[in-house]
Amino acid sequence: MTGSTIDRRDILRGGALGAGAAVATGLLAGREALAQATPGAASTWQQIKDRGELRIGAAPSEPWYAKDQRSGEWSGIGWAMGMAIAKELNVKPVAVETSWGNAVAGLQANQYDVMFVLDATPQRALAADFPVQPFFYYAQGVLVRDGLPVKRWEDLDKPEIKIGVTLGTSPDRDVTMRLTKATIERFPANDETTAAFQAGRVDAMSFFHPALVMQQRRVRKGTVILPEPFRFSTTSAGVRREPDKTWRDWLGLTLDYYYVTGQTQRIYEEFLVSRQIDPKTAPAIMKELWGRS
């Protein structure tokens, strides 16, 4: 699904990435020397090197983080990227279990060094730091019942079509504003929204698309669609706010490199395969691939 497109992007951007890597190496060396010469608490960059470990905040929720209760092993898109980053640094990845509600507080308390798939909202940015470069993109999608043709949002904007959303979420707000004629059914939690779709009480349900892919696997029916025009957002990686920006800046450069070379998309596809999901049936997390066959 992605090979030829990614190869062309690699060729076009390979020279720029190589130059960027050289600049980044010099930048990191200079900042590392500055951090070592500054008295007081060590920077996150130095702590990672000193421990030989990268501590990754992990909040159980597929497809981002999943913990096998028998083996204790972690999987998921966020965890897989954490392992890749740790390999680049030649350190050991260590999961620190947390919750989404405690994500920023855990960074502030130095419980972990990074938390992937943490959206960079204005509120969070007051208390934590984020790389400029995004981790990946996701779009608001719909899981539609079999036999319901949908390509654009207006295809759903009919009084006879019932759409399930989770009360108070971004999809709830967007669908309510976008679809003024459709019948919107609101449920208190994602599981209840999914149960309504499975029972046939709604014709479609709307979440951000990676979560929809997991729900489609659960109910074993329907099709995940990204209606046009796309309503998309980026996700990021949260880090501790500190004067030395070495860790934040290196992480951002690395996330960008993984994205443009297709490695982030491959991490996503490998996770889907591990859950017996055909990647060809799931919208990509590279927005450049949306709408392409």
RACOR-V615015 format. One record per residue. SS is DSSP state (a for helix, b for strand, c for the rest). D_CENTER is the distance of its C-alpha to the mean C-alpha in Angstrom with 2 decimals. Layout:
ss=SS d_center=D_CENTER
ss=SS d_center=D_CENTER
//
This chain:
ss=c d_center=19.65
ss=c d_center=18.20
ss=a d_center=20.84
ss=a d_center=23.26
ss=a d_center=20.90
ss=a d_center=19.08
ss=a d_center=22.56
ss=a d_center=23.85
ss=a d_center=21.06
ss=a d_center=21.80
ss=a d_center=25.46
ss=a d_center=25.07
ss=a d_center=22.90
ss=a d_center=24.19
ss=a d_center=26.93
ss=a d_center=24.84
ss=a d_center=22.39
ss=a d_center=25.47
ss=a d_center=26.99
ss=a d_center=23.89
ss=a d_center=23.80
ss=a d_center=27.47
ss=a d_center=27.11
ss=a d_center=24.25
ss=a d_center=26.54
ss=a d_center=29.32
ss=a d_center=27.19
ss=a d_center=25.91
ss=a d_center=29.45
ss=a d_center=30.89
ss=a d_center=28.50
ss=a d_center=28.88
ss=a d_center=32.62
ss=a d_center=32.40
ss=a d_center=30.41
ss=a d_center=33.00
ss=a d_center=35.83
ss=c d_center=34.61
ss=c d_center=35.98
ss=c d_center=34.05
ss=c d_center=30.76
ss=c d_center=28.90
ss=c d_center=25.70
ss=a d_center=22.40
ss=a d_center=22.86
ss=a d_center=26.32
ss=a d_center=25.41
ss=a d_center=22.98
ss=a d_center=25.82
ss=a d_center=28.46
ss=a d_center=26.79
ss=c d_center=25.61
ss=b d_center=22.43
ss=b d_center=18.82
ss=b d_center=18.01
ss=b d_center=14.43
ss=b d_center=13.75
ss=b d_center=12.69
ss=c d_center=12.67
ss=c d_center=13.61
ss=b d_center=11.68
ss=c d_center=10.84
ss=c d_center=8.81
ss=c d_center=6.94
ss=b d_center=10.41
ss=b d_center=13.80
ss=b d_center=17.20
ss=c d_center=20.28
ss=c d_center=22.98
ss=c d_center=25.76
ss=c d_center=24.67
ss=c d_center=22.31
ss=c d_center=19.93
ss=b d_center=16.15
ss=b d_center=13.70
ss=c d_center=10.14
ss=a d_center=7.21
ss=a d_center=6.94
ss=a d_center=10.70
ss=a d_center=11.31
ss=a d_center=9.95
ss=a d_center=12.05
ss=a d_center=14.92
ss=a d_center=14.79
ss=a d_center=14.97
ss=a d_center=17.73
ss=a d_center=19.56
ss=a d_center=19.65
ss=a d_center=21.22
ss=c d_center=23.45
ss=c d_center=22.69
ss=b d_center=21.86
ss=b d_center=18.43
ss=b d_center=19.14
ss=b d_center=17.07
ss=b d_center=18.01
ss=b d_center=17.42
ss=c d_center=16.69
ss=c d_center=15.51
ss=a d_center=13.17
ss=a d_center=16.49
ss=a d_center=17.56
ss=a d_center=14.51
ss=a d_center=16.22
ss=a d_center=19.64
ss=a d_center=18.79
ss=a d_center=17.88
ss=a d_center=21.09
ss=c d_center=23.10
ss=c d_center=22.09
ss=c d_center=20.98
ss=c d_center=18.13
ss=c d_center=17.24
ss=b d_center=13.47
ss=b d_center=10.59
ss=b d_center=7.12
ss=c d_center=4.12
ss=c d_center=7.33
ss=c d_center=8.01
ss=c d_center=11.14
ss=c d_center=13.65
ss=a d_center=17.35
ss=a d_center=18.26
ss=a d_center=15.93
ss=a d_center=17.02
ss=c d_center=20.53
ss=c d_center=20.01
ss=c d_center=17.33
ss=b d_center=16.48
ss=b d_center=13.56
ss=c d_center=13.80
ss=c d_center=14.83
ss=c d_center=12.69
ss=c d_center=9.07
ss=c d_center=6.40
ss=b d_center=5.71
ss=b d_center=6.90
ss=b d_center=7.17
ss=b d_center=10.70
ss=b d_center=12.92
ss=b d_center=14.70
ss=b d_center=17.65
ss=b d_center=18.89
ss=b d_center=22.52
ss=c d_center=25.56
ss=c d_center=27.33
ss=c d_center=29.80
ss=c d_center=28.24
ss=c d_center=27.77
ss=c d_center=25.02
ss=c d_center=23.98
ss=b d_center=23.98
ss=a d_center=23.40
ss=a d_center=27.17
ss=a d_center=27.66
ss=a d_center=26.42
ss=c d_center=28.47
ss=c d_center=31.52
ss=c d_center=33.27
ss=c d_center=33.52
ss=c d_center=29.76
ss=b d_center=28.09
ss=b d_center=24.35
ss=b d_center=22.72
ss=b d_center=20.18
ss=b d_center=19.33
ss=c d_center=21.54
ss=c d_center=20.35
ss=c d_center=16.73
ss=a d_center=15.49
ss=a d_center=16.19
ss=a d_center=19.59
ss=a d_center=20.47
ss=a d_center=19.49
ss=a d_center=21.23
ss=a d_center=24.21
ss=a d_center=24.65
ss=a d_center=24.05
ss=c d_center=26.05
ss=c d_center=29.36
ss=c d_center=31.38
ss=c d_center=29.19
ss=b d_center=29.59
ss=b d_center=26.59
ss=b d_center=26.52
ss=b d_center=24.65
ss=b d_center=23.85
ss=c d_center=23.18
ss=c d_center=20.24
ss=a d_center=17.76
ss=a d_center=20.10
ss=a d_center=23.03
ss=a d_center=21.48
ss=a d_center=20.81
ss=a d_center=24.34
ss=a d_center=25.85
ss=a d_center=24.36
ss=a d_center=25.54
ss=c d_center=28.95
ss=c d_center=29.26
ss=c d_center=29.62
ss=c d_center=27.07
ss=c d_center=26.64
ss=b d_center=22.93
ss=b d_center=19.99
ss=b d_center=17.10
ss=b d_center=13.51
ss=b d_center=10.21
ss=a d_center=10.43
ss=a d_center=8.31
ss=a d_center=10.17
ss=a d_center=13.22
ss=a d_center=13.29
ss=a d_center=13.67
ss=a d_center=16.26
ss=a d_center=18.09
ss=a d_center=18.59
ss=a d_center=19.96
ss=a d_center=22.44
ss=c d_center=23.31
ss=c d_center=24.12
ss=c d_center=23.03
ss=b d_center=20.86
ss=b d_center=17.36
ss=b d_center=18.03
ss=c d_center=16.39
ss=c d_center=19.53
ss=b d_center=20.76
ss=c d_center=20.62
ss=c d_center=16.83
ss=c d_center=15.29
ss=b d_center=11.92
ss=b d_center=9.73
ss=b d_center=7.51
ss=b d_center=5.02
ss=c d_center=6.83
ss=b d_center=8.68
ss=b d_center=11.65
ss=b d_center=15.04
ss=c d_center=18.57
ss=c d_center=20.64
ss=c d_center=23.67
ss=c d_center=26.26
ss=c d_center=25.36
ss=c d_center=22.27
ss=a d_center=22.43
ss=a d_center=19.41
ss=a d_center=17.18
ss=a d_center=18.61
ss=a d_center=18.55
ss=a d_center=14.90
ss=a d_center=14.18
ss=a d_center=16.57
ss=a d_center=15.14
ss=a d_center=11.52
ss=a d_center=13.39
ss=a d_center=15.65
ss=a d_center=13.19
ss=a d_center=11.64
ss=a d_center=15.16
ss=c d_center=16.72
ss=c d_center=14.49
ss=a d_center=13.58
ss=a d_center=9.77
ss=a d_center=10.70
ss=a d_center=13.22
ss=a d_center=11.09
ss=a d_center=9.35
ss=a d_center=12.94
ss=a d_center=14.49
ss=a d_center=12.60
ss=a d_center=13.74
ss=a d_center=17.17
ss=a d_center=17.35
ss=c d_center=17.12
ss=c d_center=19.74
ss=c d_center=17.69
ss=c d_center=18.87
ss=a d_center=16.11
ss=a d_center=18.62
ss=a d_center=18.32
ss=c d_center=14.56
ss=c d_center=13.23
ss=c d_center=11.40
ss=c d_center=8.08
ss=c d_center=10.79
ss=a d_center=12.45
ss=a d_center=15.67
ss=a d_center=15.93
ss=c d_center=15.81
ss=c d_center=19.34
ss=c d_center=20.51
ss=c d_center=22.08
//
